[in-house]
Amino acid sequence: MTAPRTRGAGAGYPSALPPHPLICGLAVGVPGGNLAAASQAAAYSLSQPPVPAAAMPSTWSAGWSNALNAFPSPQRAKVVVFAGYLGPQQTDPYPDDPGSQTWQLLYQDQKAMSWLIVPEDAIVLHNRSRDDTAAFRLRDYIWVRADAPVRQGTEEESQQARFLVGTFTSAGELHDSLIDTSTASAGSGILCAPTPECCPLHRTG
């Protein structure tokens, strides 16, 4: 059993009832898009943090407390959740383009054939959790800004084709379309993040 956290500077959370790691991570990650800080904030609330001990802050940050206090605001940026298997980073095929950026591949099936490509800086939180139906019993979940451009494709495409062929859509629109074509209700999106298992019409094998 985890020892209760008490009020006071440097004592941990600003409340005796600590928020869930999800809320801690989103509160810190959504406003500034700082994935590392969001991961640290979420990990701080876990007894076995998923980040190296050397990277862990010794106390709960005052800035994180401010982020938590602001989290209930209806004006905060909206996010959606996608599930799968994180792959390598990708870069735009034209590095001289001033708008070029780094992208993250998220494979959506156990054959690593279908993928979702997401701007790395649009990912505000990540969690790798146990899932007995997934390869190696682990599945990745990423929280992505709903207005971020994303695209689905398959390994039959070249790296350049990933950016030059097909249509990018917003993460929010893609998430909603996957939920609409699945057997899950739209209200369960955060619990049934779009995966080939959850969304059978988008299964690729």
C-alpha positions in Angstrom: 0.0 0.0 0.0 1.3 3.4 -0.9 1.9 5.8 1.9 -0.5 8.8 1.9 0.8 12.0 0.6 0.3 15.1 2.8 0.1 18.8 2.0 3.1 21.0 2.2 6.0 22.2 0.1 8.0 19.4 -1.4 5.7 16.8 0.2 4.3 15.6 -3.1 0.9 16.4 -4.6 -0.9 19.5 -3.3 -3.7 17.2 -2.0 -3.9 14.1 0.3 -5.9 12.4 -2.5 -3.5 12.2 -5.5 -4.9 12.6 -9.0 -4.7 9.6 -11.4 -1.5 9.3 -13.4 -3.6 9.9 -16.6 -4.8 13.3 -15.3 -1.3 14.3 -14.1 0.2 13.5 -17.5 -2.5 15.2 -19.5 -2.5 18.3 -17.3 1.2 18.8 -17.8 1.5 17.6 -21.4 -1.5 19.2 -23.1 -0.7 22.9 -22.5 2.9 22.9 -23.6 3.2 19.7 -25.6 6.1 18.6 -23.3 6.0 14.8 -23.6 9.0 14.3 -21.3 7.5 16.4 -18.5 4.1 14.8 -19.0 5.7 11.3 -18.6 7.5 12.4 -15.5 4.3 13.8 -13.9 2.4 10.6 -14.7 5.3 8.4 -13.5 5.6 10.4 -10.3 2.2 9.0 -9.2 3.2 5.4 -9.8 5.1 3.2 -7.4 7.1 1.7 -10.3 7.7 4.6 -12.7 8.3 3.8 -16.4 11.2 6.2 -16.7 14.8 5.9 -15.5 15.2 6.9 -11.8 17.9 9.4 -12.8 15.3 11.3 -14.9 12.7 11.4 -12.1 12.2 14.7 -10.2 12.7 14.4 -6.4 9.4 16.2 -5.6 6.2 17.1 -7.2 6.8 20.3 -9.2 4.9 23.5 -8.3 4.4 24.1 -12.0 2.6 20.8 -12.3 0.3 21.8 -9.5 -0.6 24.9 -11.5 -1.2 22.7 -14.5 -3.5 20.4 -12.5 -5.4 23.4 -11.1 -6.0 24.6 -14.7 -6.8 21.2 -16.1 -10.7 21.3 -15.6 -10.9 24.4 -17.9 -13.2 23.7 -20.9 -10.8 25.8 -23.1 -7.9 23.2 -22.9 -6.8 21.6 -26.1 -8.8 18.4 -26.9 -7.0 15.0 -27.3 -7.8 11.6 -28.7 -6.3 8.2 -28.0 -4.8 5.7 -30.4 -3.5 2.2 -29.5 -1.0 0.0 -31.2 2.8 -0.6 -31.4 5.2 2.3 -31.5 7.6 2.1 -34.4 10.6 4.3 -35.4 10.5 8.0 -36.0 10.2 9.3 -39.6 11.3 12.6 -41.1 9.8 14.5 -44.0 11.3 13.5 -47.3 12.3 17.1 -47.9 14.5 18.2 -44.9 15.1 21.7 -46.4 11.4 22.5 -46.2 11.0 25.0 -43.3 7.8 23.2 -42.3 9.5 19.8 -42.0 9.1 17.9 -38.8 9.6 14.5 -37.1 6.8 12.0 -37.2 6.0 8.9 -35.2 4.8 5.6 -36.6 2.2 3.6 -34.6 1.7 0.2 -36.1 -1.9 -1.1 -35.7 -1.6 -4.8 -36.2 0.7 -7.7 -35.1 2.1 -8.1 -38.5 3.3 -4.5 -38.5 1.7 -3.9 -41.8 -0.8 -1.1 -41.2 0.3 2.1 -39.5 -0.8 5.5 -38.3 1.7 8.4 -38.7 1.5 11.3 -36.2 3.6 14.4 -35.7 5.8 13.7 -32.8 5.2 17.1 -31.2 1.4 16.4 -31.2 1.8 13.5 -28.8 1.2 14.7 -25.3 1.3 11.5 -23.4 2.3 7.9 -23.9 1.7 4.7 -21.9 2.8 1.1 -22.6 0.5 -1.2 -20.7 -0.1 -4.9 -20.3 -2.7 -6.4 -22.7 -3.0 -10.1 -23.0 -4.4 -9.8 -26.5 -1.4 -7.9 -27.8 2.0 -9.0 -29.0 4.4 -9.6 -26.1 1.3 -8.8 -24.0 2.1 -5.1 -24.3 0.2 -2.3 -26.2 1.1 1.3 -26.6 -1.4 4.1 -26.1 -0.7 7.7 -27.3 -2.7 10.8 -26.5 -2.7 13.1 -29.5 -3.9 16.6 -30.0 -7.2 16.3 -31.8 -6.3 18.9 -34.4 -3.0 17.2 -35.4 -2.7 15.9 -39.0 -2.5 12.1 -39.1 -2.7 9.5 -41.8 -3.1 5.7 -42.1 -1.3 3.5 -44.6 0.4 0.2 -45.1 4.0 -1.0 -45.4 3.5 -1.3 -49.2 4.2 2.4 -49.4 7.6 3.9 -49.6 8.8 6.4 -47.0 8.2 9.3 -49.5 4.8 8.0 -50.4 3.8 8.2 -46.7 3.9 12.0 -47.1 3.1 12.4 -50.8 0.3 9.9 -51.4 -3.1 9.8 -49.7 -4.9 12.3 -47.6 -4.0 13.6 -44.1 -6.9 14.2 -41.8 -7.2 15.5 -38.2 -6.6 13.1 -35.4 -10.1 13.9 -34.0 -11.8 13.1 -37.3 -9.9 9.9 -37.8 -10.6 8.8 -34.2 -14.3 9.5 -34.6 -14.5 7.6 -37.9 -12.9 4.6 -36.3 -15.3 4.7 -33.4 -18.3 5.1 -35.8 -17.3 2.0 -37.7 -16.6 -0.1 -34.7 -18.9 -2.0 -32.4 -18.0 0.3 -29.5 -20.1 3.3 -28.6 -18.8 6.8 -29.4 -18.7 7.5 -25.7 -16.2 4.7 -24.9 -13.5 6.2 -27.1 -11.0 6.7 -24.3 -11.6 3.2 -23.0 -11.7 1.5 -26.4 -9.0 3.4 -28.3 -9.1 2.7 -32.0 -7.3 -0.5 -32.8 -7.8 -3.2 -35.5 -9.4 -5.3 -32.7 -11.8 -2.5 -31.7 -12.5 -1.4 -35.2 -13.0 -4.5 -37.4 -13.7 -2.6 -40.6 -10.2 -1.2 -40.5 -8.5 -4.5 -39.8 -5.7 -5.3 -42.3 -4.9 -8.9 -41.3 
